[in-house]
Amino acid sequence: MASEPAEPFVKIISEPIKSKNPLVIEGFPGIGLVGNIACQHIIEELQMKYLGSIDSRYFPPLAVLFNGIVYMPVRIYESAKKNIIVVISDIPIHPTASYDLSKSLVDWVESIHTKNVISIAGIATTTGMRRVFGGATNNEMLEKIKDRTEIFQVGTISGISGSIMTECYLRHIPAMSLLGETPGPNPDPRAAVEVINVLNNIFDLSIDTNKLTSQAEQIELELSKLAEQVRTTEIPQAAKKEFPMYG
């Protein structure tokens, strides 16, 4: 008797997209929650439509509630008008899950014929500045960011964002990593603002950041618990003096 096929480690459930060769932006919780905060703001400002979700046996057993309604913790949104897809997570991704999740996500990204992938994360420094560091999978993407970011010369991007960038590189998918500089692990909306400003500059998105700036203190308070979860989930890394690692 034939056995039942094994349940996949990662499932992506999505409605058909309307965008043609979309720009895909991803933001998973990491240092400063820069990717998570930036992507949530983009979703709200562009009034993006909920498209689907990502589920995995690796994820913690929980449901996300918003105004009394259950949402999946890792979600996909679309703005067909702007030709943008955003992938956002409300849970930290454990390092053991990063490989399978990044492969499945990039499989899906290939299937929708994405134009570019943008990975947003944070980078911890002690400078007190809010620069944006950048890296890319090819010279063409590097040209787009070299005059708009501090090029991330030496170091590593760990976690799910690093896995996604590596997977894009292996498949020759044009991708860039935008790392918002932050002084530590606490939620940092100001770093997210600087990353969005770079995105606006490169892709002419015209995303207003005034609301994000004005609500910075409230956002820091609301997301403090998620930031603590990130601290306990991630593997500690040694930082370099000039180019610290994204943890």
Buried (B, 14 or more C-beta within 10 A) or exposed (E): EEEEEEEEBBEBEBEEBEBEEBBBBBBBBBBBBBBBBBBBBBBEBBEBBEBBBBBBEBBEEEEBEEEEEEBBBBBBBBBBEBBBBBBBBBBBBBBEBBBBBBBBBBEBBEEBEBBBBBBBBBBBBEEEEBBBBBBBBBEEBBEBBEEBBBEBEEBEBBBBBBBBBBBBBEBEBBBBBBBBBBBEBBBBBBBBBBBBBBBBBBBEBEBEBEEBEEEBEEBBEEBEEBBEBBBEBBEEBEBEEEBBBBB
